Amino acid sequence: MTRGTGRGRVPAALAAVTAAAAMTLAGCSSSAGKGTEDGGSAPVPAVSSSAPAQAAEKDGADKDGTGAAVAAKGGRLGGAGSACELPVTFDLAARWKPKAIELEPDSILADLTEQGTVKMVCEIDAKPAGNIGFLRVWQGKASEDDPQAVLKAFVEDDPKASEAAYTQVKAGALAAAEVRYTGHSELLEESKSERAFAVSTPDGPVVVHLGGMDTDEHTAMLPAFELAKRSLELG
């Protein structure tokens, strides 16, 4: 894969679509509808940067050992029979909707869903919970790379990434690396916060990434990211 072509294209395009959707919702009345996966329509939740935090508080969310807010649990993802079967499992935030990313090997988009040494395998949509953004799961082939090396390759393959800061953390009981960095929204023409963590598994590294339409949306969705990290286990 050519460096710099991964997240800079397909995920950026996906972000542009969701950002456009946010602008559309902002101009509609509270009775407007949005599309569902099966092509039907459902009521649009209020889109507010504080919505997930408010929902988490209402549903009994707590804080992890570092004091970070953790979203209310809405299910378990990653196991056999779940929407995305992964080398790990973790708790899914309430009302977030997961979908497996599956492309044919000869698809013209196949190589564009790769970033660094990992490939996008699952996308978890925050819109049903009231925010614009995704928690995305990326998986790589088994290698000797440690989690921080995987994260560095991931970030360096994003031409819009800057100011990356790496730390050693725990994801559940597993040793992990985490990165906080600054991305850029071409649609909104502004910088935004992004975050990801990585773990090693016998089936290859796994990266869990949280973006968001902008920094406010990113910040509001952090409890779902923290829930995934705190509850992660090998599959």
C-alpha positions in Angstrom: 0.0 0.0 0.0 1.3 3.5 -0.8 1.9 5.4 2.4 -0.5 8.2 3.2 -3.4 6.8 1.2 -5.2 4.9 4.0 -7.1 7.0 6.5 -6.5 10.1 4.4 -9.0 9.0 1.8 -11.8 6.5 2.8 -12.3 7.3 6.5 -12.0 11.0 5.5 -14.7 10.5 2.9 -16.8 8.8 5.5 -16.2 11.7 7.9 -17.3 14.1 5.3 -20.5 12.3 4.7 -21.3 12.2 8.5 -20.4 15.9 8.8 -22.7 16.7 6.0 -25.4 14.7 7.7 -24.9 16.7 10.9 -25.3 20.0 9.0 -28.5 18.7 7.5 -29.8 17.6 10.9 -29.0 21.0 12.3 -31.3 22.7 9.8 -34.2 20.3 10.4 -37.0 20.3 12.9 -36.9 17.8 15.8 -39.5 15.7 13.9 -37.2 15.0 10.9 -36.2 11.4 10.2 -33.0 9.7 9.3 -32.2 6.6 7.3 -31.7 3.2 8.8 -29.6 0.4 7.5 -32.6 -1.3 5.9 -33.6 1.9 4.1 -36.4 2.8 6.4 -36.6 5.9 8.6 -36.5 6.5 12.3 -36.8 9.5 14.6 -33.6 11.6 14.7 -32.2 11.9 18.2 -31.2 15.3 19.4 -27.7 15.9 18.1 -25.7 17.5 20.9 -22.1 17.2 21.9 -23.3 16.5 25.5 -25.9 13.9 24.6 -23.8 10.8 25.2 -22.4 12.2 28.5 -26.0 13.0 29.6 -27.2 9.5 28.5 -24.3 7.9 30.3 -25.1 9.7 33.5 -28.8 8.8 33.2 -28.1 5.2 32.5 -25.7 4.8 35.4 -22.2 5.2 33.8 -19.2 5.3 36.1 -15.6 6.2 35.9 -12.5 4.0 35.4 -9.5 3.8 37.6 -8.1 7.1 36.2 -11.3 9.0 36.7 -12.3 9.0 33.0 -16.0 8.8 32.3 -17.2 5.4 31.1 -20.4 5.1 29.0 -23.3 2.8 30.0 -23.0 -0.7 28.5 -25.3 -1.6 25.7 -24.0 -5.1 24.8 -20.8 -7.0 24.0 -19.0 -6.9 20.7 -16.4 -9.1 19.1 -17.6 -12.6 20.0 -19.0 -15.2 17.7 -22.4 -14.2 16.4 -21.9 -10.5 17.2 -22.1 -7.8 14.5 -18.2 -7.8 14.2 -16.3 -11.0 15.1 -12.9 -9.9 16.3 -9.8 -11.2 18.1 -11.0 -9.3 21.1 -14.3 -8.5 22.8 -15.4 -5.4 24.6 -18.5 -3.7 25.9 -20.4 -1.6 23.5 -21.9 1.8 24.6 -25.6 1.9 24.8 -27.3 2.8 21.5 -24.1 2.7 19.4 -24.7 0.6 16.3 -21.8 -1.7 15.0 -21.4 -2.9 11.4 -18.7 -5.1 10.0 -16.6 -3.7 7.1 -16.3 -6.3 4.4 -14.9 -5.6 1.0 -14.0 -8.0 -1.8 -10.3 -8.4 -2.3 -10.5 -7.0 -5.8 -12.6 -4.0 -4.8 -11.1 -0.7 -5.8 -11.7 0.4 -2.2 -10.0 -2.5 -0.5 -6.6 -1.0 -0.2 -8.0 2.3 0.9 -9.4 0.8 4.1 -5.9 0.1 5.3 -3.8 2.4 7.4 -0.3 1.6 8.6 -0.2 -2.2 9.2 -3.9 -2.6 10.0 -7.2 -2.9 8.1 -10.6 -1.5 9.1 -12.9 -4.4 10.1 -15.6 -2.8 12.1 -17.4 0.6 12.3 -19.5 1.6 15.3 -21.9 4.5 14.7 -22.6 7.0 17.4 -25.6 8.7 15.6 -28.2 6.5 17.3 -26.8 7.7 20.7 -27.0 11.4 19.5 -23.5 12.2 18.2 -21.8 12.4 14.9 -18.8 10.1 14.8 -17.5 6.5 14.8 -15.5 4.1 16.9 -13.6 2.1 14.3 -11.8 -1.2 14.9 -8.7 -2.1 12.7 -6.9 -5.4 12.6 -3.5 -6.5 11.3 -1.7 -9.7 10.5 0.3 -11.4 13.3 3.7 -9.8 13.7 6.4 -9.0 16.2 5.4 -5.3 16.3 4.5 -4.1 19.8 1.3 -2.0 20.3 3.1 1.3 20.2 4.9 0.4 16.9 1.5 -0.5 15.4 0.0 2.9 16.6 3.0 4.8 15.2 2.6 3.2 11.8 -1.2 3.9 12.0 -0.7 7.6 12.8 2.2 8.2 10.4 0.0 6.8 7.5 -2.4 9.7 8.1 -1.1 12.8 6.2 -3.4 15.0 8.3 -2.1 13.8 11.7 0.1 15.9 13.9 1.1 16.4 17.5 1.0 12.7 18.4 1.6 11.8 22.1 2.0 8.1 23.0 1.5 6.5 26.4 1.6 2.9 27.8 -1.8 1.9 29.2 -3.9 -1.1 30.0 -6.9 -2.3 27.9 -8.7 -4.5 30.3 -5.9 -6.7 31.7 -3.8 -6.4 28.5 -0.8 -4.2 27.9 -1.7 -1.5 25.4 -0.5 1.7 23.9 -2.6 4.8 23.4 -2.1 7.8 21.2 -3.7 11.3 21.3 -3.2 13.4 18.2 -4.6 16.2 16.1 -6.3 15.5 12.9 -7.9 17.9 10.4 -11.4 18.2 8.9 -11.2 19.4 5.3 -15.0 19.8 5.3 -15.0 22.1 8.4 -11.5 23.5 7.7 -10.4 23.0 11.3 -8.3 20.8 13.5 -9.8 18.2 15.7 -8.8 15.8 18.4 -8.4 12.0 17.7 -7.5 9.1 19.9 -6.7 5.4 19.5 -5.3 2.4 21.5 -3.7 -0.8 20.3 -3.2 -4.3 21.7 -1.4 -7.4 20.5 -3.3 -10.6 20.1 -2.3 -14.1 18.8 -4.3 -13.2 15.6 -2.6 -9.9 15.1 -2.7 -6.4 16.4 -6.0 -4.6 17.0 -6.4 -0.8 16.9 -9.5 0.9 18.3 -9.8 4.5 17.0 -12.2 7.3 17.9 -12.5 10.3 15.6 -15.6 12.5 15.5 -16.9 15.3 13.3 -15.0 17.9 15.4 -13.3 18.1 18.8 -16.6 18.7 20.7 -18.1 15.6 19.2 -14.9 13.7 19.9 -14.9 14.8 23.6 -18.6 13.8 24.1 -17.9 10.3 22.7 -14.9 9.6 24.9 -16.9 7.6 27.5 -17.6 5.0 24.8 -13.9 4.8 23.9 -13.1 4.4 27.6 -15.7 1.7 28.0 -14.2 -0.3 25.2 -10.7 0.1 26.6 -11.6 -0.8 30.1 -13.7 -3.9 29.2 -11.5 -5.3 26.5 -10.5 -9.0 26.6 -9.0 -11.5 24.2 -11.7 -13.2 22.2 
